[in-house]
Amino acid sequence: MNGLWWLALPTLLLPVWWHRKKRVQVKAEPLASARFLPRTEPRHRRVWRWSDVPLLIVRCLLLACAIAWLADPVFPWRGATVVVAQGTDAGWAEREAQAAGFAQAARLSLPAGDALAWIRAHEREFKPEARLLVLGDIPMPATLPAFRRPVVLRSLARPVARTDSRVAIVSARPGEWRRLFAALDGPLRVSIDSVPGPKTELIVWDMPDAPPPGMRAPLWWATDAGAFTELAQSKTIGGIVHADGARGRVWASTAWPPADPAAARTLLETWRELHHAPVPYTAPPQAFAAAGTGARSGASGALRDLLMMALVGLFALERIVTHARRR
């Protein structure tokens, strides 16, 4: 639908018509004997002021630039391209490109999370015969992407990077809490400290007394709600009392430490889901078939940004020329 804006090009005649319609009063000098002449109304005539030609040109360019920006022109210029996710092993990527017949194709490095979205947004920049190969661990999008041309995806499927979280345990029964965190699987690993520090993300406060006022952490696990005054007017969800205070967010439950594996698993999964970023699922190797013209993408952005800058510059120039003409 953006291409229909080119039908607005005849509006370029409006500035010409506007400049041609301008009228000026014939210059007249008052004479002393004019009082003996019959009264006549001032006459106007149409004139073409050559001094307005620069202003006319600027206004026509401004209008043409606005129409081009709305039409979003894109000229296909990209050929066969290999999109490599940043951080991908260079040797593996080159071997995969050679095996797929992309030895002479252009290489383009993009963030893994933006690769498929970038292809969809800039798809109109590729020539009709251009082929696309995506290499690297690309996170699987929530919905299956649709492209107007075939796109081949090959992933390395390397292990997810390990994430360390520092936990401080202040308890008279630290062994039970250590066994709880030892059962944690996946890329998230826990480093247990006996004394909280500035990098501590979780403090397990299994003591009846209140913690020192200066001790802070993003999250607290408490077994006695009376040790935290912020829990006086708190909410309970799933058997866990929670509230936010000056020390950080506090979770409290009298059933801690968990006595059975199911309760321990539920607690660890809740902590991992609410306080850590989800682990991205790497998209499996696959080939996306062409979805036809229905896979309409948005603005490409390359010429659109240049046209926007030109539009701003022409608008400023039009205002300057208009002001100079009035003076």
C-alpha positions in Angstrom: 0.0 0.0 0.0 2.9 2.4 0.5 3.5 2.5 -3.2 0.1 4.2 -3.7 1.6 7.4 -2.3 3.3 7.9 -5.7 -0.2 8.8 -7.0 0.1 12.0 -5.0 2.8 13.4 -7.2 0.4 15.7 -9.1 0.1 17.7 -5.9 3.5 19.2 -6.9 1.4 21.5 -9.1 -0.1 23.1 -6.0 3.0 25.2 -5.2 3.2 26.3 -8.8 -0.4 27.3 -8.8 0.0 29.1 -5.5 2.9 31.2 -6.7 1.2 32.0 -10.0 -2.0 33.2 -8.2 -0.1 35.8 -6.1 -1.3 39.3 -6.7 0.5 42.6 -6.0 -0.9 46.1 -6.0 0.3 48.4 -8.7 2.7 50.9 -7.1 1.2 54.4 -7.0 2.6 57.7 -5.8 0.3 60.3 -4.1 0.0 63.6 -6.0 -1.3 66.9 -4.7 -3.6 67.3 -7.7 -5.1 63.8 -7.2 -7.9 65.3 -5.2 -9.4 66.8 -8.3 -9.5 63.3 -10.0 -12.4 60.9 -9.7 -12.0 58.3 -7.0 -10.9 54.9 -8.4 -10.3 51.6 -6.7 -6.8 50.1 -6.6 -6.1 47.7 -9.4 -4.3 44.4 -9.1 -2.7 42.3 -11.7 -1.1 38.9 -11.8 2.7 39.0 -11.9 5.4 36.4 -12.0 8.1 37.3 -9.5 11.3 35.7 -10.5 12.6 36.3 -7.0 10.2 33.6 -5.7 11.6 30.9 -8.0 14.1 29.5 -5.3 11.2 29.4 -2.8 9.0 27.6 -5.4 11.8 25.0 -6.0 12.3 24.4 -2.3 8.6 23.9 -1.7 8.3 21.5 -4.6 11.3 19.5 -3.3 9.8 19.5 0.2 6.5 18.1 -1.1 8.2 15.5 -3.3 10.4 14.4 -0.4 7.4 14.0 1.8 5.6 11.8 -0.8 8.8 9.7 -1.2 9.1 9.2 2.5 5.5 8.0 2.7 5.9 5.7 -0.3 9.1 4.3 1.3 11.1 3.5 -1.9 13.5 0.6 -1.7 15.8 -0.4 -4.5 16.9 -4.1 -4.4 20.7 -4.2 -4.3 21.7 -7.1 -2.1 22.6 -10.4 -3.5 23.2 -13.8 -1.9 24.0 -13.1 1.8 25.1 -15.2 4.8 23.9 -13.7 8.1 26.1 -14.8 10.9 25.0 -14.4 14.5 27.5 -12.5 16.6 29.6 -14.8 18.8 29.4 -17.8 16.3 32.6 -19.8 15.7 34.1 -18.3 12.6 35.6 -21.6 11.4 32.2 -23.5 11.7 30.4 -20.6 10.0 32.8 -20.6 7.0 32.5 -24.4 6.6 28.7 -24.3 6.7 28.7 -21.4 4.1 31.1 -23.4 1.8 29.0 -26.5 2.1 25.7 -24.6 1.3 27.2 -23.0 -1.8 27.6 -19.5 -0.3 31.4 -19.2 -0.8 31.1 -15.9 -2.8 28.1 -14.6 -0.8 28.3 -11.4 1.3 28.8 -11.8 5.0 26.7 -9.9 7.5 27.1 -10.1 11.3 24.1 -9.4 13.4 23.0 -9.9 17.0 21.5 -13.4 17.4 18.2 -12.1 18.8 17.7 -9.6 15.9 18.8 -11.7 12.9 15.4 -13.0 11.7 13.7 -9.7 12.5 16.3 -7.8 10.5 15.8 -10.0 7.5 12.1 -9.5 7.6 12.4 -5.7 7.9 15.0 -5.4 5.1 13.7 -8.2 2.8 12.9 -5.7 0.1 16.6 -4.8 -0.3 17.4 -8.2 -1.7 17.3 -9.0 -5.3 14.6 -11.5 -6.4 17.2 -14.2 -7.1 19.1 -13.6 -3.9 19.5 -16.5 -1.4 19.8 -16.2 2.3 21.6 -18.4 4.8 21.5 -17.7 8.6 24.2 -19.3 10.8 24.4 -19.4 14.6 22.4 -20.0 17.6 19.3 -18.0 16.9 16.7 -17.8 19.6 13.4 -19.4 18.5 10.8 -16.7 18.0 7.4 -17.0 19.6 5.7 -17.4 16.2 7.1 -19.0 13.1 8.5 -16.2 10.9 7.2 -15.7 7.4 9.5 -14.5 4.5 8.8 -13.7 0.9 11.9 -15.7 -0.1 13.4 -19.0 1.1 15.6 -18.6 4.1 17.9 -21.5 5.4 18.8 -21.6 9.1 21.6 -23.7 10.5 22.5 -23.6 14.2 25.5 -24.7 16.1 23.5 -25.6 19.3 26.3 -25.0 21.7 25.6 -25.2 25.4 24.0 -22.3 27.1 26.5 -20.1 29.0 26.7 -20.7 32.7 25.2 -18.1 35.0 26.5 -17.6 38.6 24.3 -16.3 41.4 25.7 -15.5 44.8 23.7 -16.7 47.8 24.4 -16.0 51.5 23.0 -18.4 54.1 22.5 -17.1 57.6 21.0 -20.1 59.5 21.6 -22.5 62.3 21.0 -25.3 59.8 23.0 -24.4 56.8 23.4 -28.0 55.7 19.7 -28.3 54.7 19.8 -25.1 52.7 23.0 -26.2 50.9 21.4 -29.5 49.9 18.5 -27.4 48.4 20.8 -25.3 46.2 22.9 -28.4 45.3 19.8 -29.9 43.6 19.6 -26.9 41.2 20.2 -28.0 37.6 20.6 -26.1 34.3 22.9 -23.2 33.4 22.2 -21.4 36.7 24.8 -22.2 39.4 24.9 -20.9 42.9 27.9 -19.8 44.9 27.2 -19.9 48.6 28.7 -17.5 51.1 28.4 -17.5 54.9 28.5 -13.6 55.0 26.5 -11.4 52.7 28.5 -9.1 50.4 27.9 -6.4 47.9 27.4 -9.0 45.1 24.9 -11.2 47.0 21.7 -11.6 45.1 19.8 -13.7 47.7 20.1 -13.9 51.5 18.6 -16.8 53.3 17.7 -15.5 56.7 16.8 -18.5 58.8 17.0 -16.6 62.2 14.3 -15.3 64.6 16.1 -12.0 65.0 15.8 -9.1 62.6 18.8 -8.5 60.3 21.1 -5.5 60.7 19.6 -2.3 59.2 22.5 -1.8 56.8 22.2 -5.3 55.3 20.6 -5.2 51.9 20.0 -7.6 49.0 17.7 -7.9 46.0 15.9 -10.9 47.5 15.5 -12.3 51.0 14.2 -15.7 52.1 12.9 -15.6 55.7 11.5 -18.4 57.9 10.2 -16.0 60.5 7.9 -13.2 59.2 8.2 -11.4 62.5 11.9 -10.5 61.7 10.8 -8.2 58.9 8.4 -5.3 59.7 7.5 -4.9 56.0 5.7 -8.2 56.1 3.0 -6.9 58.5 0.8 -5.8 55.6 1.9 -8.3 52.9 0.2 -10.6 50.5 0.3 -14.4 50.4 0.6 -16.3 47.1 1.2 -20.0 47.0 2.0 -20.2 50.7 4.7 -17.5 50.4 4.3 -14.1 52.1 6.1 -11.4 50.1 6.6 -7.7 50.4 9.1 -5.0 49.2 11.0 -2.9 51.8 14.1 -0.9 52.3 16.3 -4.0 52.5 14.9 -5.5 49.3 12.2 -7.9 48.4 11.3 -10.4 51.1 9.8 -13.9 50.8 8.8 -15.7 53.9 7.3 -19.1 54.7 7.2 -21.2 57.8 7.5 -24.4 55.7 11.2 -23.6 54.8 13.6 -25.2 54.2 11.5 -27.5 52.0 11.1 -31.0 53.4 10.4 -32.9 50.1 11.8 -32.7 46.6 8.5 -31.4 45.1 8.4 -28.3 47.4 12.2 -27.7 46.8 11.7 -27.9 43.0 8.8 -25.5 43.2 10.7 -23.0 45.2 13.8 -23.1 43.0 11.7 -22.8 39.8 9.8 -19.8 41.2 13.1 -18.1 42.1 14.6 -18.8 38.7 11.5 -17.6 36.8 11.0 -14.4 38.7 14.5 -13.2 39.3 16.5 -14.5 36.4 16.2 -14.0 32.6 14.7 -17.0 30.8 17.1 -19.2 29.0 16.6 -18.7 25.2 15.6 -21.8 23.2 17.9 -22.2 20.2 16.0 -22.6 17.0 16.6 -26.0 15.3 18.1 -26.1 11.8 15.3 -25.6 9.3 14.4 -24.1 6.0 11.7 -21.4 5.9 9.8 -21.6 2.6 8.7 -18.5 0.8 5.3 -17.3 2.0 4.5 -15.3 -1.1 3.3 -11.7 -1.1 1.4 -12.1 2.1 4.6 -11.8 4.2 4.6 -8.0 4.0 7.4 -6.4 5.9 7.6 -3.0 7.4 9.8 0.0 6.4 13.3 -0.9 5.4 14.8 2.1 7.0 17.9 2.8 4.8 16.4 5.3 2.3 13.6 6.2 4.8 16.1 7.6 7.3 17.9 9.6 4.5 14.6 11.0 3.3 13.6 12.0 6.8 16.8 14.0 7.2 16.3 15.6 3.8 12.7 16.4 4.8 13.9 18.2 7.9 16.6 20.1 6.0 14.2 21.2 3.3 11.7 22.3 5.8 14.3 24.5 7.6 15.5 25.8 4.3 11.9 26.7 3.2 11.4 28.6 6.5 14.7 30.5 6.0 13.9 31.5 2.4 10.4 32.6 3.3 11.6 34.8 6.1 14.3 36.3 3.9 11.8 37.1 1.2 9.5 38.9 3.6 12.3 41.1 4.7 
